[in-house]
Amino acid sequence: MAVPKRRMSRANTRSRRANWKATAPALATCPQCRSKTLPHTACGVCGTYKGRQIIDV
């Protein structure tokens, strides 16, 4: 197993971790009720997916 020879400084560690940003999820608009939903999932408001009624709401 690889083991580091020297300790990594605080500045190097923090600059490396500076790129670990959380991104907001991409939202799609439901064509039936125009509410924001996650892509490739049934709409939680009206219960449709790809123009078909999937969930009884």
C-alpha distance matrix in Angstrom:
0.0 3.8 6.4 10.0 12.5 15.4 16.6 17.8 21.6 23.6 25.4 22.4 20.9 24.3 25.2 22.1 23.0 26.6 26.2 25.3 29.0 30.4 32.9 36.1 36.6 38.8 42.2 44.7 48.4 50.1 53.0 55.2 55.0 53.3 50.8 47.2 44.7 41.1 41.1 41.2 42.3 45.8 47.7 47.9 51.4 53.3 51.1 51.2 48.6 49.6 53.2 53.3 53.8 50.7 50.9 54.2 54.4
3.8 0.0 3.8 6.7 9.3 12.2 13.6 14.6 18.4 20.7 22.2 19.1 18.1 21.7 22.2 19.3 20.7 24.2 23.9 23.5 27.2 29.1 31.6 35.0 35.8 38.0 41.5 44.1 47.9 49.8 52.7 55.0 54.8 52.8 50.3 46.6 44.4 40.9 40.9 41.2 42.5 46.1 47.8 48.1 51.4 53.5 51.4 51.5 48.9 49.8 53.4 53.8 54.3 51.4 51.6 54.9 54.9
6.4 3.8 0.0 3.8 6.4 9.0 10.3 12.0 15.7 18.1 20.0 17.3 16.2 19.9 20.9 18.4 19.7 23.3 23.6 23.2 27.0 29.1 31.9 35.3 36.4 38.8 42.3 45.2 48.9 50.9 53.9 56.2 55.7 53.7 51.0 47.3 45.3 41.9 42.2 42.8 43.9 47.4 48.9 49.0 52.2 54.5 52.6 52.9 50.4 51.5 55.1 55.4 55.8 52.9 52.9 56.1 55.9
10.0 6.7 3.8 0.0 3.8 5.6 7.1 8.6 12.3 15.0 16.7 14.0 13.4 17.2 18.0 16.0 17.7 21.0 21.7 21.8 25.5 28.0 30.8 34.4 35.8 38.2 41.8 44.8 48.4 50.7 53.7 56.1 55.4 53.2 50.6 46.9 45.1 41.8 42.2 43.1 44.3 47.8 49.1 49.2 52.2 54.7 53.0 53.2 50.9 51.8 55.4 56.0 56.4 53.6 53.6 56.8 56.3
12.5 9.3 6.4 3.8 0.0 3.8 7.0 9.3 12.6 15.9 17.5 15.1 15.3 19.0 19.7 18.2 20.3 23.3 24.3 24.7 28.4 31.1 33.9 37.6 39.2 41.5 45.1 48.1 51.8 54.1 57.1 59.5 58.9 56.6 54.0 50.2 48.5 45.3 45.7 46.7 48.0 51.5 52.7 52.8 55.8 58.2 56.7 56.9 54.5 55.4 58.9 59.6 60.1 57.4 57.4 60.5 60.0
15.4 12.2 9.0 5.6 3.8 0.0 3.8 6.4 9.1 12.6 14.3 12.4 12.8 16.4 17.3 16.4 18.4 21.2 22.7 23.3 26.9 29.8 32.7 36.3 38.2 40.7 44.2 47.4 50.9 53.5 56.5 58.9 58.0 55.6 53.0 49.2 47.8 44.7 45.4 46.7 47.8 51.2 52.2 52.1 55.0 57.6 56.3 56.6 54.4 55.4 58.8 59.6 60.0 57.4 57.2 60.2 59.5
16.6 13.6 10.3 7.1 7.0 3.8 0.0 3.8 6.3 9.3 11.6 10.2 10.0 13.5 15.0 14.3 15.8 18.7 20.5 20.9 24.4 27.2 30.3 33.8 35.9 38.6 42.0 45.3 48.8 51.3 54.4 56.7 55.7 53.3 50.5 46.8 45.5 42.5 43.4 44.9 45.8 49.1 49.9 49.7 52.5 55.2 54.0 54.5 52.4 53.6 57.0 57.7 58.0 55.3 55.0 57.9 57.0
17.8 14.6 12.0 8.6 9.3 6.4 3.8 0.0 3.8 6.7 8.4 6.5 6.5 10.0 11.2 10.7 12.5 15.1 16.9 17.7 21.1 24.1 27.1 30.7 32.9 35.5 38.9 42.2 45.6 48.3 51.4 53.7 52.7 50.1 47.5 43.8 42.6 39.7 40.6 42.2 43.2 46.6 47.2 47.1 49.8 52.5 51.5 51.9 49.8 50.9 54.2 55.2 55.4 53.0 52.7 55.6 54.6
21.6 18.4 15.7 12.3 12.6 9.1 6.3 3.8 0.0 3.8 5.5 5.3 6.2 8.6 10.1 10.8 12.4 14.3 16.8 17.9 20.9 24.1 27.1 30.6 33.2 35.7 39.1 42.5 45.8 48.6 51.7 54.0 52.8 50.1 47.4 43.8 42.9 40.3 41.3 43.3 44.2 47.4 47.8 47.6 50.0 52.9 52.1 52.6 50.7 51.8 55.0 56.1 56.3 54.0 53.6 56.4 55.1
23.6 20.7 18.1 15.0 15.9 12.6 9.3 6.7 3.8 0.0 3.8 5.5 5.1 6.0 8.5 9.9 10.5 12.0 15.1 15.9 18.5 21.6 24.8 28.1 30.8 33.6 36.8 40.3 43.4 46.2 49.4 51.7 50.2 47.5 44.8 41.2 40.5 38.0 39.4 41.5 42.2 45.3 45.4 45.0 47.4 50.4 49.7 50.4 48.7 50.0 53.0 54.1 54.2 51.9 51.3 54.0 52.5
25.4 22.2 20.0 16.7 17.5 14.3 11.6 8.4 5.5 3.8 0.0 3.8 5.5 5.2 6.0 8.5 9.9 10.4 13.4 15.1 17.5 20.9 23.7 27.1 30.0 32.4 35.7 39.1 42.2 45.2 48.3 50.7 49.3 46.4 43.8 40.3 39.8 37.4 38.6 40.9 41.8 45.0 45.0 44.8 47.0 49.9 49.5 49.9 48.1 49.2 52.2 53.6 53.8 51.8 51.3 54.0 52.5
22.4 19.1 17.3 14.0 15.1 12.4 10.2 6.5 5.3 5.5 3.8 0.0 3.8 5.5 5.2 6.1 8.6 9.9 12.1 13.9 16.8 20.2 22.9 26.5 29.1 31.4 34.8 38.2 41.4 44.4 47.3 49.9 48.7 45.9 43.4 39.7 39.0 36.4 37.2 39.3 40.5 43.8 44.1 44.2 46.5 49.3 48.5 48.8 46.8 47.7 50.9 52.2 52.6 50.5 50.3 53.2 51.9
20.9 18.1 16.2 13.4 15.3 12.8 10.0 6.5 6.2 5.1 5.5 3.8 0.0 3.8 5.6 5.2 6.2 8.7 10.9 11.7 14.8 18.0 21.0 24.5 27.0 29.6 32.9 36.3 39.6 42.4 45.5 47.9 46.7 44.0 41.4 37.7 36.7 34.1 35.1 37.1 38.0 41.3 41.6 41.5 44.0 46.8 46.0 46.4 44.5 45.6 48.8 49.9 50.2 47.9 47.5 50.3 49.1
24.3 21.7 19.9 17.2 19.0 16.4 13.5 10.0 8.6 6.0 5.2 5.5 3.8 0.0 3.8 5.4 5.0 6.0 9.2 10.2 12.6 15.9 18.9 22.2 25.1 27.7 30.9 34.4 37.5 40.4 43.5 45.8 44.4 41.7 39.0 35.4 34.8 32.4 33.7 35.9 36.8 39.9 39.9 39.7 41.9 44.9 44.3 44.8 43.1 44.3 47.3 48.6 48.7 46.6 46.1 48.8 47.4
25.2 22.2 20.9 18.0 19.7 17.3 15.0 11.2 10.1 8.5 6.0 5.2 5.6 3.8 0.0 3.8 5.5 5.1 7.6 9.9 12.2 15.9 18.3 21.8 24.6 26.8 30.2 33.5 36.7 39.8 42.7 45.2 44.0 41.1 38.7 35.0 34.5 32.1 33.0 35.4 36.5 39.7 39.8 40.0 42.1 44.9 44.4 44.6 42.7 43.6 46.6 48.1 48.5 46.6 46.4 49.2 47.8
22.1 19.3 18.4 16.0 18.2 16.4 14.3 10.7 10.8 9.9 8.5 6.1 5.2 5.4 3.8 0.0 3.8 5.5 6.4 8.1 11.3 14.7 17.2 20.9 23.3 25.5 29.0 32.2 35.6 38.5 41.4 44.0 43.0 40.2 37.8 34.1 33.1 30.4 31.1 33.2 34.5 37.8 38.2 38.5 40.9 43.5 42.7 42.8 40.8 41.6 44.8 46.1 46.7 44.6 44.5 47.5 46.3
23.0 20.7 19.7 17.7 20.3 18.4 15.8 12.5 12.4 10.5 9.9 8.6 6.2 5.0 5.5 3.8 0.0 3.8 5.3 5.5 8.6 11.8 14.8 18.3 20.8 23.4 26.7 30.1 33.4 36.2 39.3 41.7 40.5 37.8 35.2 31.5 30.6 28.0 29.0 31.2 32.1 35.3 35.6 35.6 38.0 40.8 40.0 40.4 38.5 39.6 42.7 43.9 44.2 42.1 41.7 44.6 43.3
26.6 24.2 23.3 21.0 23.3 21.2 18.7 15.1 14.3 12.0 10.4 9.9 8.7 6.0 5.1 5.5 3.8 0.0 3.8 5.6 7.2 10.9 13.4 16.8 19.7 22.1 25.3 28.8 31.9 34.9 37.9 40.4 39.0 36.2 33.7 30.0 29.5 27.2 28.3 30.8 31.9 35.0 34.9 35.0 37.1 39.9 39.5 39.7 38.0 39.0 41.9 43.4 43.7 41.9 41.6 44.3 42.8
26.2 23.9 23.6 21.7 24.3 22.7 20.5 16.9 16.8 15.1 13.4 12.1 10.9 9.2 7.6 6.4 5.3 3.8 0.0 3.8 5.6 9.2 11.1 14.8 17.3 19.4 22.8 26.1 29.4 32.4 35.3 37.9 36.8 33.9 31.6 27.9 27.2 24.7 25.4 27.8 29.1 32.4 32.5 33.0 35.2 37.7 37.2 37.2 35.2 36.0 39.0 40.6 41.1 39.3 39.3 42.2 40.9
25.3 23.5 23.2 21.8 24.7 23.3 20.9 17.7 17.9 15.9 15.1 13.9 11.7 10.2 9.9 8.1 5.5 5.6 3.8 0.0 3.8 6.7 9.5 13.1 15.3 17.9 21.3 24.7 28.0 30.7 33.8 36.2 35.1 32.5 29.9 26.2 25.2 22.5 23.6 25.8 26.8 30.0 30.2 30.4 32.8 35.4 34.7 34.9 33.1 34.2 37.2 38.5 38.8 36.8 36.5 39.4 38.2
29.0 27.2 27.0 25.5 28.4 26.9 24.4 21.1 20.9 18.5 17.5 16.8 14.8 12.6 12.2 11.3 8.6 7.2 5.6 3.8 0.0 3.8 6.3 9.7 12.5 15.1 18.3 21.8 25.0 27.8 30.9 33.3 32.0 29.2 26.7 23.0 22.3 20.0 21.3 23.9 24.8 27.8 27.7 27.8 29.9 32.7 32.2 32.5 30.9 32.0 34.9 36.3 36.6 34.8 34.4 37.2 35.7
30.4 29.1 29.1 28.0 31.1 29.8 27.2 24.1 24.1 21.6 20.9 20.2 18.0 15.9 15.9 14.7 11.8 10.9 9.2 6.7 3.8 0.0 3.8 6.7 9.3 12.3 15.3 18.9 22.0 24.7 27.9 30.1 28.7 26.2 23.4 19.7 18.9 16.6 18.3 20.9 21.4 24.3 24.1 24.1 26.3 29.1 28.6 29.1 27.6 28.9 31.7 33.0 33.1 31.2 30.8 33.5 32.0
32.9 31.6 31.9 30.8 33.9 32.7 30.3 27.1 27.1 24.8 23.7 22.9 21.0 18.9 18.3 17.2 14.8 13.4 11.1 9.5 6.3 3.8 0.0 3.8 6.4 8.8 12.0 15.5 18.7 21.5 24.6 27.0 25.8 23.0 20.6 16.8 16.2 14.0 15.3 18.2 19.1 22.0 21.7 22.1 24.1 26.7 26.4 26.5 24.9 25.9 28.7 30.2 30.6 29.0 28.8 31.6 30.2
36.1 35.0 35.3 34.4 37.6 36.3 33.8 30.7 30.6 28.1 27.1 26.5 24.5 22.2 21.8 20.9 18.3 16.8 14.8 13.1 9.7 6.7 3.8 0.0 3.8 6.5 8.9 12.6 15.4 18.3 21.5 23.7 22.2 19.5 16.9 13.2 12.9 11.2 13.1 16.3 16.7 19.3 18.5 18.9 20.7 23.3 23.3 23.5 22.2 23.5 26.0 27.5 27.7 26.4 26.0 28.6 26.9
36.6 35.8 36.4 35.8 39.2 38.2 35.9 32.9 33.2 30.8 30.0 29.1 27.0 25.1 24.6 23.3 20.8 19.7 17.3 15.3 12.5 9.3 6.4 3.8 0.0 3.8 6.2 9.8 13.0 15.4 18.7 20.9 19.8 17.4 14.9 11.1 9.9 7.6 9.4 12.5 13.0 15.7 15.3 16.0 18.1 20.5 20.1 20.1 18.6 19.9 22.5 24.0 24.2 22.8 22.7 25.5 24.1
38.8 38.0 38.8 38.2 41.5 40.7 38.6 35.5 35.7 33.6 32.4 31.4 29.6 27.7 26.8 25.5 23.4 22.1 19.4 17.9 15.1 12.3 8.8 6.5 3.8 0.0 3.8 6.8 10.2 13.1 16.0 18.6 17.9 15.2 13.3 9.6 8.8 6.7 7.3 10.9 12.1 14.8 14.3 15.9 17.6 19.4 19.2 18.5 16.8 17.5 20.1 22.0 22.8 21.8 22.2 25.0 23.8
42.2 41.5 42.3 41.8 45.1 44.2 42.0 38.9 39.1 36.8 35.7 34.8 32.9 30.9 30.2 29.0 26.7 25.3 22.8 21.3 18.3 15.3 12.0 8.9 6.2 3.8 0.0 3.8 6.8 9.6 12.7 15.0 14.2 11.5 9.6 5.9 5.5 5.0 6.3 10.1 10.6 12.4 11.3 13.0 14.2 16.0 16.1 15.6 14.4 15.3 17.4 19.4 19.9 19.3 19.6 22.1 20.7
44.7 44.1 45.2 44.8 48.1 47.4 45.3 42.2 42.5 40.3 39.1 38.2 36.3 34.4 33.5 32.2 30.1 28.8 26.1 24.7 21.8 18.9 15.5 12.6 9.8 6.8 3.8 0.0 3.8 6.5 9.2 12.0 11.8 9.2 8.3 5.6 5.3 5.8 5.4 8.8 9.6 11.0 9.8 12.4 13.3 14.2 14.4 13.1 11.7 12.1 14.1 16.4 17.4 17.3 18.0 20.6 19.5
48.4 47.9 48.9 48.4 51.8 50.9 48.8 45.6 45.8 43.4 42.2 41.4 39.6 37.5 36.7 35.6 33.4 31.9 29.4 28.0 25.0 22.0 18.7 15.4 13.0 10.2 6.8 3.8 0.0 3.8 6.2 8.8 8.4 5.5 5.6 4.7 6.1 8.4 8.4 11.1 11.2 11.2 9.2 11.8 11.6 12.1 13.1 11.8 11.4 11.7 12.6 15.2 16.0 16.7 17.3 19.3 17.9
50.1 49.8 50.9 50.7 54.1 53.5 51.3 48.3 48.6 46.2 45.2 44.4 42.4 40.4 39.8 38.5 36.2 34.9 32.4 30.7 27.8 24.7 21.5 18.3 15.4 13.1 9.6 6.5 3.8 0.0 3.8 5.5 5.8 4.7 5.4 6.3 6.6 9.3 9.2 10.7 10.1 8.9 6.7 9.7 9.2 8.8 9.8 8.3 8.4 9.1 9.4 11.8 12.4 13.4 14.1 16.0 14.8
53.0 52.7 53.9 53.7 57.1 56.5 54.4 51.4 51.7 49.4 48.3 47.3 45.5 43.5 42.7 41.4 39.3 37.9 35.3 33.8 30.9 27.9 24.6 21.5 18.7 16.0 12.7 9.2 6.2 3.8 0.0 3.8 6.1 5.5 8.2 9.7 10.4 12.7 11.9 12.8 12.8 11.4 9.6 12.8 11.7 10.2 11.5 9.0 9.2 8.7 7.9 11.0 12.3 14.3 15.5 17.1 16.3
55.2 55.0 56.2 56.1 59.5 58.9 56.7 53.7 54.0 51.7 50.7 49.9 47.9 45.8 45.2 44.0 41.7 40.4 37.9 36.2 33.3 30.1 27.0 23.7 20.9 18.6 15.0 12.0 8.8 5.5 3.8 0.0 3.8 5.9 8.3 10.9 11.5 14.4 14.2 14.7 13.7 11.3 9.1 11.6 9.8 7.5 9.5 7.6 9.3 9.7 7.7 9.9 10.3 12.7 13.5 14.4 13.5
55.0 54.8 55.7 55.4 58.9 58.0 55.7 52.7 52.8 50.2 49.3 48.7 46.7 44.4 44.0 43.0 40.5 39.0 36.8 35.1 32.0 28.7 25.8 22.2 19.8 17.9 14.2 11.8 8.4 5.8 6.1 3.8 0.0 3.9 5.6 9.0 10.5 13.9 14.7 15.9 14.4 12.0 8.8 10.3 7.7 6.7 9.7 9.3 11.4 12.6 11.1 12.9 12.4 14.3 14.1 14.6 12.7
53.3 52.8 53.7 53.2 56.6 55.6 53.3 50.1 50.1 47.5 46.4 45.9 44.0 41.7 41.1 40.2 37.8 36.2 33.9 32.5 29.2 26.2 23.0 19.5 17.4 15.2 11.5 9.2 5.5 4.7 5.5 5.9 3.9 0.0 3.8 6.7 9.1 12.5 13.2 15.2 14.3 12.9 9.8 11.6 9.6 9.7 12.2 11.4 12.6 13.3 12.7 15.0 15.1 16.7 16.7 17.7 15.8
50.8 50.3 51.0 50.6 54.0 53.0 50.5 47.5 47.4 44.8 43.8 43.4 41.4 39.0 38.7 37.8 35.2 33.7 31.6 29.9 26.7 23.4 20.6 16.9 14.9 13.3 9.6 8.3 5.6 5.4 8.2 8.3 5.6 3.8 0.0 3.8 6.4 10.1 11.9 14.1 12.7 11.5 8.0 9.0 7.4 8.9 11.2 11.4 12.6 14.2 14.2 15.9 15.4 16.2 15.6 16.7 14.4
47.2 46.6 47.3 46.9 50.2 49.2 46.8 43.8 43.8 41.2 40.3 39.7 37.7 35.4 35.0 34.1 31.5 30.0 27.9 26.2 23.0 19.7 16.8 13.2 11.1 9.6 5.9 5.6 4.7 6.3 9.7 10.9 9.0 6.7 3.8 0.0 3.8 7.1 9.2 12.1 11.1 11.0 8.3 9.4 9.3 11.3 12.6 12.6 12.9 14.4 15.4 17.2 17.0 17.0 16.6 18.4 16.4
44.7 44.4 45.3 45.1 48.5 47.8 45.5 42.6 42.9 40.5 39.8 39.0 36.7 34.8 34.5 33.1 30.6 29.5 27.2 25.2 22.3 18.9 16.2 12.9 9.9 8.8 5.5 5.3 6.1 6.6 10.4 11.5 10.5 9.1 6.4 3.8 0.0 3.8 6.3 8.8 7.4 7.9 6.0 7.5 8.9 10.7 10.8 10.9 10.5 12.5 14.1 15.4 15.2 14.5 14.3 16.7 15.2
41.1 40.9 41.9 41.8 45.3 44.7 42.5 39.7 40.3 38.0 37.4 36.4 34.1 32.4 32.1 30.4 28.0 27.2 24.7 22.5 20.0 16.6 14.0 11.2 7.6 6.7 5.0 5.8 8.4 9.3 12.7 14.4 13.9 12.5 10.1 7.1 3.8 0.0 3.8 6.6 6.0 8.2 8.0 9.6 12.0 13.6 12.7 12.5 11.1 12.9 15.3 16.5 16.6 15.3 15.5 18.4 17.4
41.1 40.9 42.2 42.2 45.7 45.4 43.4 40.6 41.3 39.4 38.6 37.2 35.1 33.7 33.0 31.1 29.0 28.3 25.4 23.6 21.3 18.3 15.3 13.1 9.4 7.3 6.3 5.4 8.4 9.2 11.9 14.2 14.7 13.2 11.9 9.2 6.3 3.8 0.0 3.8 5.5 8.4 9.2 11.8 14.1 14.8 13.6 12.3 9.9 10.7 13.7 15.2 16.2 15.1 16.1 19.4 19.0
41.2 41.2 42.8 43.1 46.7 46.7 44.9 42.2 43.3 41.5 40.9 39.3 37.1 35.9 35.4 33.2 31.2 30.8 27.8 25.8 23.9 20.9 18.2 16.3 12.5 10.9 10.1 8.8 11.1 10.7 12.8 14.7 15.9 15.2 14.1 12.1 8.8 6.6 3.8 0.0 3.8 7.0 9.3 12.1 14.8 14.8 12.7 11.1 8.0 8.8 12.3 13.1 14.3 12.7 14.4 17.9 18.3
42.3 42.5 43.9 44.3 48.0 47.8 45.8 43.2 44.2 42.2 41.8 40.5 38.0 36.8 36.5 34.5 32.1 31.9 29.1 26.8 24.8 21.4 19.1 16.7 13.0 12.1 10.6 9.6 11.2 10.1 12.8 13.7 14.4 14.3 12.7 11.1 7.4 6.0 5.5 3.8 0.0 3.8 6.4 8.7 11.7 12.0 9.6 9.0 6.8 9.2 12.0 12.1 12.3 10.3 11.1 14.7 14.9
45.8 46.1 47.4 47.8 51.5 51.2 49.1 46.6 47.4 45.3 45.0 43.8 41.3 39.9 39.7 37.8 35.3 35.0 32.4 30.0 27.8 24.3 22.0 19.3 15.7 14.8 12.4 11.0 11.2 8.9 11.4 11.3 12.0 12.9 11.5 11.0 7.9 8.2 8.4 7.0 3.8 0.0 3.8 6.3 8.9 8.6 5.9 5.6 4.7 8.2 9.9 9.4 8.9 7.1 7.7 11.1 11.4
47.7 47.8 48.9 49.1 52.7 52.2 49.9 47.2 47.8 45.4 45.0 44.1 41.6 39.9 39.8 38.2 35.6 34.9 32.5 30.2 27.7 24.1 21.7 18.5 15.3 14.3 11.3 9.8 9.2 6.7 9.6 9.1 8.8 9.8 8.0 8.3 6.0 8.0 9.2 9.3 6.4 3.8 0.0 3.8 5.5 5.9 4.8 5.5 6.5 9.7 10.5 10.6 9.6 8.9 8.5 10.9 9.9
47.9 48.1 49.0 49.2 52.8 52.1 49.7 47.1 47.6 45.0 44.8 44.2 41.5 39.7 40.0 38.5 35.6 35.0 33.0 30.4 27.8 24.1 22.1 18.9 16.0 15.9 13.0 12.4 11.8 9.7 12.8 11.6 10.3 11.6 9.0 9.4 7.5 9.6 11.8 12.1 8.7 6.3 3.8 0.0 3.8 6.0 5.4 8.1 9.8 13.3 13.8 13.3 11.3 10.2 8.3 9.9 8.1
51.4 51.4 52.2 52.2 55.8 55.0 52.5 49.8 50.0 47.4 47.0 46.5 44.0 41.9 42.1 40.9 38.0 37.1 35.2 32.8 29.9 26.3 24.1 20.7 18.1 17.6 14.2 13.3 11.6 9.2 11.7 9.8 7.7 9.6 7.4 9.3 8.9 12.0 14.1 14.8 11.7 8.9 5.5 3.8 0.0 3.8 5.9 8.5 11.1 14.2 13.8 13.6 11.5 11.5 9.6 10.0 7.2
53.3 53.5 54.5 54.7 58.2 57.6 55.2 52.5 52.9 50.4 49.9 49.3 46.8 44.9 44.9 43.5 40.8 39.9 37.7 35.4 32.7 29.1 26.7 23.3 20.5 19.4 16.0 14.2 12.1 8.8 10.2 7.5 6.7 9.7 8.9 11.3 10.7 13.6 14.8 14.8 12.0 8.6 5.9 6.0 3.8 0.0 3.8 5.8 9.2 12.1 10.8 10.5 8.2 9.2 7.9 8.1 6.2
51.1 51.4 52.6 53.0 56.7 56.3 54.0 51.5 52.1 49.7 49.5 48.5 46.0 44.3 44.4 42.7 40.0 39.5 37.2 34.7 32.2 28.6 26.4 23.3 20.1 19.2 16.1 14.4 13.1 9.8 11.5 9.5 9.7 12.2 11.2 12.6 10.8 12.7 13.6 12.7 9.6 5.9 4.8 5.4 5.9 3.8 0.0 3.8 6.9 10.4 9.8 8.5 6.0 5.7 4.5 6.3 6.1
51.2 51.5 52.9 53.2 56.9 56.6 54.5 51.9 52.6 50.4 49.9 48.8 46.4 44.8 44.6 42.8 40.4 39.7 37.2 34.9 32.5 29.1 26.5 23.5 20.1 18.5 15.6 13.1 11.8 8.3 9.0 7.6 9.3 11.4 11.4 12.6 10.9 12.5 12.3 11.1 9.0 5.6 5.5 8.1 8.5 5.8 3.8 0.0 3.8 6.7 6.1 5.3 4.4 5.3 6.7 8.9 9.5
48.6 48.9 50.4 50.9 54.5 54.4 52.4 49.8 50.7 48.7 48.1 46.8 44.5 43.1 42.7 40.8 38.5 38.0 35.2 33.1 30.9 27.6 24.9 22.2 18.6 16.8 14.4 11.7 11.4 8.4 9.2 9.3 11.4 12.6 12.6 12.9 10.5 11.1 9.9 8.0 6.8 4.7 6.5 9.8 11.1 9.2 6.9 3.8 0.0 3.8 5.4 5.4 6.6 6.4 8.8 11.9 12.8
49.6 49.8 51.5 51.8 55.4 55.4 53.6 50.9 51.8 50.0 49.2 47.7 45.6 44.3 43.6 41.6 39.6 39.0 36.0 34.2 32.0 28.9 25.9 23.5 19.9 17.5 15.3 12.1 11.7 9.1 8.7 9.7 12.6 13.3 14.2 14.4 12.5 12.9 10.7 8.8 9.2 8.2 9.7 13.3 14.2 12.1 10.4 6.7 3.8 0.0 3.8 5.6 8.5 9.3 12.3 15.1 16.2
53.2 53.4 55.1 55.4 58.9 58.8 57.0 54.2 55.0 53.0 52.2 50.9 48.8 47.3 46.6 44.8 42.7 41.9 39.0 37.2 34.9 31.7 28.7 26.0 22.5 20.1 17.4 14.1 12.6 9.4 7.9 7.7 11.1 12.7 14.2 15.4 14.1 15.3 13.7 12.3 12.0 9.9 10.5 13.8 13.8 10.8 9.8 6.1 5.4 3.8 0.0 3.8 6.9 9.2 12.0 14.0 15.0
53.3 53.8 55.4 56.0 59.6 59.6 57.7 55.2 56.1 54.1 53.6 52.2 49.9 48.6 48.1 46.1 43.9 43.4 40.6 38.5 36.3 33.0 30.2 27.5 24.0 22.0 19.4 16.4 15.2 11.8 11.0 9.9 12.9 15.0 15.9 17.2 15.4 16.5 15.2 13.1 12.1 9.4 10.6 13.3 13.6 10.5 8.5 5.3 5.4 5.6 3.8 0.0 3.8 6.1 9.3 11.2 13.1
53.8 54.3 55.8 56.4 60.1 60.0 58.0 55.4 56.3 54.2 53.8 52.6 50.2 48.7 48.5 46.7 44.2 43.7 41.1 38.8 36.6 33.1 30.6 27.7 24.2 22.8 19.9 17.4 16.0 12.4 12.3 10.3 12.4 15.1 15.4 17.0 15.2 16.6 16.2 14.3 12.3 8.9 9.6 11.3 11.5 8.2 6.0 4.4 6.6 8.5 6.9 3.8 0.0 3.8 6.1 7.5 9.5
50.7 51.4 52.9 53.6 57.4 57.4 55.3 53.0 54.0 51.9 51.8 50.5 47.9 46.6 46.6 44.6 42.1 41.9 39.3 36.8 34.8 31.2 29.0 26.4 22.8 21.8 19.3 17.3 16.7 13.4 14.3 12.7 14.3 16.7 16.2 17.0 14.5 15.3 15.1 12.7 10.3 7.1 8.9 10.2 11.5 9.2 5.7 5.3 6.4 9.3 9.2 6.1 3.8 0.0 3.8 6.8 9.3
50.9 51.6 52.9 53.6 57.4 57.2 55.0 52.7 53.6 51.3 51.3 50.3 47.5 46.1 46.4 44.5 41.7 41.6 39.3 36.5 34.4 30.8 28.8 26.0 22.7 22.2 19.6 18.0 17.3 14.1 15.5 13.5 14.1 16.7 15.6 16.6 14.3 15.5 16.1 14.4 11.1 7.7 8.5 8.3 9.6 7.9 4.5 6.7 8.8 12.3 12.0 9.3 6.1 3.8 0.0 3.8 6.1
54.2 54.9 56.1 56.8 60.5 60.2 57.9 55.6 56.4 54.0 54.0 53.2 50.3 48.8 49.2 47.5 44.6 44.3 42.2 39.4 37.2 33.5 31.6 28.6 25.5 25.0 22.1 20.6 19.3 16.0 17.1 14.4 14.6 17.7 16.7 18.4 16.7 18.4 19.4 17.9 14.7 11.1 10.9 9.9 10.0 8.1 6.3 8.9 11.9 15.1 14.0 11.2 7.5 6.8 3.8 0.0 3.8
54.4 54.9 55.9 56.3 60.0 59.5 57.0 54.6 55.1 52.5 52.5 51.9 49.1 47.4 47.8 46.3 43.3 42.8 40.9 38.2 35.7 32.0 30.2 26.9 24.1 23.8 20.7 19.5 17.9 14.8 16.3 13.5 12.7 15.8 14.4 16.4 15.2 17.4 19.0 18.3 14.9 11.4 9.9 8.1 7.2 6.2 6.1 9.5 12.8 16.2 15.0 13.1 9.5 9.3 6.1 3.8 0.0
